């Protein structure tokens, strides 16, 4: 099931975690590799995904965080 452009979930694949459409590459893995310092080009080569897939992962993460509510507790 598509949950965002180029992002899908399937309960039978990667325990239902969001992945790049048509692959087994989890969105969280792509984000983690970028956070660790890999470039778009390195991530694309390593996981055989397009730049547009990487941008879709970032957009999905941004939209997911937009809905998150954090409350400071003292």
C-alpha positions in Angstrom: 0.0 0.0 0.0 1.4 3.4 -1.0 1.5 5.8 2.0 3.4 8.6 0.2 4.9 9.2 -3.2 7.5 6.5 -3.8 7.0 5.1 -0.2 5.0 2.0 0.6 4.2 -0.5 3.3 3.5 -4.2 3.1 2.9 -6.3 6.3 4.9 -9.1 4.6 7.9 -7.0 3.9 10.2 -5.6 6.6 7.5 -6.1 9.2 5.3 -3.5 7.6 7.9 -0.6 8.0 7.8 2.1 5.3 10.2 1.2 2.4 11.2 2.8 -0.9 8.5 1.6 -3.4 9.5 -1.6 -5.2 12.4 -2.3 -2.9 13.2 -3.7 0.6 15.1 -0.5 1.5 13.5 1.0 4.7 13.0 4.7 4.9 14.7 4.7 8.3 17.8 3.2 6.8 18.1 5.9 4.1 17.6 8.6 6.7 20.2 7.0 9.0 22.8 6.8 6.3 22.3 10.4 5.4 22.5 11.4 9.1 25.8 9.5 9.4 27.3 11.6 6.6 26.7 9.6 3.4 25.9 11.7 0.4 22.9 11.2 -1.8 25.1 9.6 -4.4 26.6 7.2 -2.0 23.2 6.1 -0.6 21.8 5.8 -4.2 24.7 3.6 -5.3 24.8 1.5 -2.1 21.0 0.7 -2.1 20.3 1.0 -5.8 17.7 3.8 -5.4 17.2 7.0 -7.3 17.8 10.5 -6.0 14.0 11.0 -6.1 13.6 8.0 -3.8 15.9 9.6 -1.3 14.1 12.9 -1.5 10.8 11.0 -1.0 12.2 9.5 2.2 13.1 13.0 3.5 9.7 14.3 2.6 8.0 11.4 4.3 10.0 12.0 7.5 9.3 15.7 7.4 5.6 15.1 7.1 5.6 12.5 9.8 7.4 14.8 12.2 5.0 17.7 11.3 2.2 15.7 13.0 4.2 14.9 16.1 3.5 16.8 19.3 6.2 17.2 21.9 5.4 18.6 25.3 8.1 19.8 27.7 7.7 18.5 31.2 9.4 20.2 34.2 
